[in-house]
Every structure is written in C-alpha cells, then in structure tokens.
Amino acid sequence: MRVLGIDPGLTRCGIGVVESQQGKKLRLVDYGVIRTESAAPLEERLLSLDSALNEWIQKVSPHAIAVERVFSQLNVRTAMATGQAAGVALLLAAKSGLPIALHTPTEVKAAVTGSGRADKAQVAQMVVKILGLKEVPKPVDTTDALALAICHHWRGSSAESLASAVKKERARLGELRESNLQRRRSKN
C-alpha cells in the first residue's frame, strides 16, 4: 500500500510518500515541499497548492492520503492558513476517490516514537530509522509528512479495513431488506 502524507501549510506544505512492503517493512518513495508565495493573493496560493498536490497524486498514485488534523493553536492566523491548506488536500483526495485519514499530531508522534509528547527531533530520528535513511529529510515539513504516512500505515490501515467491512455489511443488509420487501409485495 502506498500512502501520501500531507503536512498542510499555506507557505510550506510537506509531502511524504511511504509504501509498505512484505512483512510490514516500510519504504520511502518520495518527499518534497510545496511552496506558495506569501505575498500572493489567498485564492492564487490555494490554486497553486491545488495544482501542485494534484501533480503529486498523479505522479505517485497513492492508495490513501493521510492529512494532519488541524487543531486550534494560539496563533489563529496560522491555524486558518493550515486549515485552508488541509481543505484543499481533503477536497483533492475526495475528487480522486482516495481514502482519506486525518491524524492528530499527538497520534502521529505516538505511532512513530511511542510517545505522544515527543519533540520534532525525536520524530525526525525515528523517521530516519524506520525508513532506513542516511539523514533527516529537509525541511521539517517533509519529515512531518513522512511521519504522517508512517502513522497511517501502522494505525490507519486497520481502521480502513474495519470501515470497509462495516460498509460491505451495511450494503448486504440493505440488499437483504430490499429482497424481503419485494417478496412481501409479490405475496400481496
């Protein structure tokens, strides 16, 4: 399974692509950062982000997209920009028909390091270790995106399997109800 992790940001949006191999071993596929000009009008920045994210989706053909869940920060302006960038990512994932997962920063830290209180340096070192890299990817936005993708591999795939099973069971029950209704109607 190939997961595209997105660390949303309007000025810098981190991208990380991680693929699972046999035995749950993870492999780095690609990473990068999407930058938008801070002096540009908001709508142009969002359009630029949309275009670049779409190119990434086309280039790496992910099976799922993991986005950092935006949470309220002390800096409302930063939270708004992050939320706008996350919205673009979520919309693109939905348009692409890809499963979407939102992971909190604490969830990502806990999945990657074992502690939800880990700092960025600890997360970066574990990303290097897990993916067998020689050095920490730069800038930090890319490391965060890779951590999101790792988190999704370890925590998201079981949730997706459960959601898929529930969806199939609901569909089966709906078909059964419809079949019973048709039988009743034909008897009357």
C-alpha positions in Angstrom: 0.0 0.0 0.0 1.3 3.5 -0.9 0.3 6.4 1.4 0.7 10.1 0.6 1.2 12.0 3.8 0.4 15.7 3.7 1.6 18.2 6.4 -0.7 21.1 5.4 0.6 24.6 5.2 -0.1 27.5 3.0 3.5 28.8 2.8 5.1 25.3 3.0 3.1 22.1 2.6 5.1 19.0 3.3 4.7 15.9 1.2 5.9 12.4 2.1 5.1 9.1 0.3 5.7 5.8 2.0 5.0 2.3 0.7 4.6 -0.9 2.7 6.4 -4.0 1.6 6.1 -7.6 2.7 6.3 -8.1 6.4 5.1 -4.6 7.1 8.5 -3.1 6.2 8.1 0.5 5.0 10.0 2.1 2.1 10.4 5.7 1.2 9.0 6.5 -2.2 9.4 10.3 -2.4 9.1 13.5 -0.5 9.1 17.2 -1.1 7.6 20.5 -0.2 5.1 22.7 -2.0 5.7 26.4 -1.5 3.5 29.3 -2.2 4.4 33.0 -2.3 3.3 34.7 0.9 2.7 38.0 -1.0 0.3 36.4 -3.5 -3.5 36.7 -3.0 -5.0 33.8 -1.0 -7.0 32.4 -3.9 -3.9 32.2 -6.1 -2.0 30.4 -3.3 -4.8 27.9 -2.8 -5.0 27.3 -6.6 -1.2 26.8 -6.7 -1.4 24.4 -3.8 -4.3 22.5 -5.6 -2.3 22.2 -8.8 0.9 21.0 -7.1 -1.0 18.5 -4.9 -2.8 17.2 -7.9 0.5 16.7 -9.7 1.8 14.7 -6.7 -1.3 12.5 -6.7 -0.8 11.8 -10.4 2.9 11.2 -10.0 2.9 8.8 -7.1 -0.5 7.1 -7.5 -1.2 6.7 -3.7 -3.7 4.2 -2.4 -4.6 6.5 0.5 -4.0 10.1 1.7 -3.2 11.0 5.3 -3.5 14.6 6.4 -2.6 16.2 9.7 -5.7 17.1 11.6 -5.8 20.8 12.1 -6.2 21.8 15.7 -6.7 25.1 17.4 -3.5 26.8 18.1 -2.7 30.0 19.9 -2.0 31.7 16.6 -5.4 31.9 14.9 -3.9 33.2 11.7 -1.6 30.1 11.4 -4.5 27.8 12.2 -6.6 29.4 9.5 -3.9 29.0 6.9 -3.2 25.4 7.9 -7.0 24.7 7.8 -7.3 26.2 4.3 -4.4 24.1 3.0 -5.8 21.0 4.7 -9.2 21.7 3.0 -7.5 21.8 -0.5 -5.8 18.4 0.3 -9.1 16.8 1.5 -11.0 18.0 -1.5 -8.4 16.7 -3.9 -8.4 13.3 -2.2 -12.2 13.2 -2.3 -12.2 14.1 -6.0 -9.6 11.4 -6.7 -11.8 8.8 -4.9 -9.0 8.0 -2.5 -9.5 7.0 1.2 -8.7 10.0 3.4 -7.4 9.8 7.0 -6.9 12.6 9.5 -4.3 12.0 12.2 -3.6 14.4 15.1 0.0 15.5 15.8 -0.1 13.6 19.1 -1.3 10.4 17.3 1.5 10.7 14.8 4.1 11.2 17.5 2.8 8.3 19.5 2.8 6.0 16.4 6.3 6.9 15.3 8.1 7.3 18.6 5.9 5.6 21.2 5.3 8.9 22.9 2.6 11.5 22.1 4.9 14.1 23.7 7.9 13.5 21.5 9.6 16.6 20.1 10.3 17.2 16.4 13.9 16.0 16.6 12.7 12.6 18.1 10.1 12.2 15.4 12.7 13.0 12.7 15.2 10.5 14.1 12.6 7.8 14.2 11.5 8.6 10.6 15.2 8.1 9.6 15.4 4.8 11.5 12.0 3.4 10.3 12.7 4.2 6.6 16.4 3.4 6.7 17.5 6.8 5.6 21.0 8.2 5.9 19.9 11.6 7.1 16.8 13.6 8.2 14.8 14.9 5.2 14.7 18.7 5.0 12.7 20.9 5.6 10.9 19.7 8.7 7.6 19.8 6.8 8.7 16.8 4.7 9.7 14.8 7.8 6.3 15.5 9.4 4.6 14.4 6.2 6.6 11.1 6.2 5.7 10.6 9.8 2.0 11.0 8.9 2.4 8.4 6.2 4.1 6.0 8.6 1.4 6.6 11.2 -1.3 5.8 8.6 0.4 2.6 7.6 0.5 1.4 11.2 -2.7 2.8 12.5 -4.9 3.8 9.6 -5.0 0.5 7.6 -6.7 -1.4 10.4 -9.3 1.3 10.7 -9.8 1.3 6.9 -10.3 -2.5 6.9 -12.9 -2.2 9.7 -14.7 0.7 7.9 -14.7 -1.3 4.6 -16.1 -4.4 6.4 -18.8 -2.3 8.0 -19.7 -0.7 4.7 -19.9 -4.1 3.0 -22.1 -5.5 5.8 -24.5 -2.4 5.6 -24.8 -2.9 1.8 -25.5 -6.6 2.4 -28.2 -5.8 4.9 -29.7 -3.2 2.6 -29.9 -5.7 -0.2 -31.5 -8.3 2.2 -34.1 -5.7 3.3 -34.9 -4.8 -0.3 -35.3 -8.5 -1.2 -37.6 -9.1 1.8 -39.7 -6.1 0.8 -40.0 -7.3 -2.8 -41.1 -10.8 -1.6 -43.8 -9.2 0.7 -45.1 -7.1 -2.2 -45.2 -10.0 -4.6 -47.3 -12.0 -2.0 -49.8 -9.2 -1.7 
